[in-house]
Amino acid sequence: MSMKNQDTWKFAHNYCGKLWQTIGLIMLPISVSVMFFVSGKEALI
């Protein structure tokens, strides 16, 4: 559907970009906290 015309293409990319940015900001503190929790530990393998 996003390739239907230029307006829908721009809307789809704008919407998806904002969505990815929001999800990224939510995941950032989770990822950092997990990284600090496991950093310096040996792998289980």
Summary of the structure (lengths in Angstrom):
residues: 45
radius of gyration: 18.1
end to end distance: 45.0
largest distance: 52.2
contacts: 75
relative contact order: 0.09
helix: 73%
strand: 0%
